[in-house]
């Protein structure tokens, strides 16, 4: 169970001195990054990780949590104002947010989006604080075979649920597994796939690779589409929502909060799915479903609340089991590791005070972005108009400096640049990037625990099937994979049918 | 823009992955098997076999015309811009340690903005000077994260 005194102490630490400044700055930059179409929460964390190097671990982590939650919320601003989601997760906000803006209620829509994001985010952060210690305590029973099974489960779900093509997801994930094997063998200590380069002995530099794959690759994408950025012309008034509006949105919150949390906990699906599911469920249960898509405030509330409600769910498996829920939490996990904090059940044993500070940081971050979002709404709306010809080079330089700053070696800079271009090509040609990164984290976990389990079982691998928890997790992995592949096939068939219908109508 | 099939790129990707699988399978067989630690080649070989299967499947799908489509083809100008930025970034990585952060970043930003079509010279020069100086002050001075000094060592 969560320790109330440690949590209170955590609030005391997070809301004092440099930590509070870092939290506010993190949220502020997070919202800016989220509001600019093309820049994602993952990219925001990856770019700003280097700024935390000189900070104490908790200051750095609190700043990153601010960026994460702020960016997820910020995506809705662009959805409402220019019909272009700031982040992929905010796509569902477009349905009712943009019609509201067109009807002259842009300020009201942003106000509702802000409060709704805060409600979802705070709910999920409280759930995180409540459930994480319980799950971590249960995870203490796990040993090598269970961790091997968990890694297999995470990998199976991640690979099959990412991207439009399961085959490309598999290729991306397996390449990530091979990349995880570069360096010294975890048990034998001999070199593998290093090709004689001394720099590769310790494995590929993880954070420069993350910055390259998630931030620099998006930078390259922006270079490609630089001339098509839309501009905001709407005037924002009545930003603070009325009580009547919030009452109308209450049923949406009651549905979106649990949906977001559950979706968030499921590996590989994150804020975008949570937002769409929450929106669809709120529309289905509404007495006037026909009003959705035409500027219904409950539509904005459901999408934004569901989106932010997934954040705590995403963090939960990362902090308790060391398995990131999505790409953003994978980067967050990398950042924790840099600050010498290894996520997993042992973190709860070794550093309970840090864990509670993280909970307090997560709850506070959701309050801070609401305050900032309401006060600086007009400023964040103008941020969308930033000239991309200056913004994109700035992103590149920040990525480069950040990669170099980790160890002050050229090799990290080169890793970032190479993976940045590779990531760009992957995004361009529909190979999902997230499985490659998640497989790197889970691959090391899978391999080392498999080898440990083999030693434990004196070479008898059939012993894996004698352990109920490991068996259940492995069965779950197989089941989820089958369901995911079937669903993806159906989705592709639907897409092909829609394309055929489109071609037919255009030829007529 | 009409959708474009990814047939060629899928074939190329599969043809890059297949030799890699063969290499991993062969190379992992050469690793020493230490007593009581299990065969270290098991996982890499398993990964190589599944990866080989996935690559063959991708190749088969592409050859039989079942590749997915892209929303549109890159125009020549878009491609040139991306390539120019990639070359510029590559050069930046190669020379930053020798010449130093500020002396490399200023021309890099100048060239980058020009590649993106910026021609307002005063703004451009101001940007190319202010960004490296500010970044240096933030990292090197405020955060104590040293940046390459190069010529100013």
Interface residues (C-beta under 8 A of the other chain):
Chain A: X50 X51 X53 X54 X55 X164 X165 X167 X168 X170 X171 X174 X175 X177 X178 X181 X185 X187 X188 X190 X192 X193 X220 X223 X224 X225 X226 X227 X388 X389 X390 X392 X393 X394 X396 X397 X398 X400 X401 X404 X405 X408 X410 X413 X414 X417 X420 X421 X424 X428 X429 X430 X431 X446 X447 X450 X451 X454 X455 X458 X459 X492 X499
Chain B: X3 X6 X9 X13 X17 X20 X24 X27 X28 X31 X32 X34 X36 X37 X38 X40 X42 X43 X44 X47 X48 X50 X51 X54 X55 X57 X58 X61 X68 X69 X70 X74 X78 X81 X82 X85 X86 X89 X90 X92 X93 X96 X97 X101 X105 X108 X109 X112 X113 X115 X116 X117 X118 X127 X131 X132 X135 X138 X139 X142 X143 X144 X145 X146 X147 X148
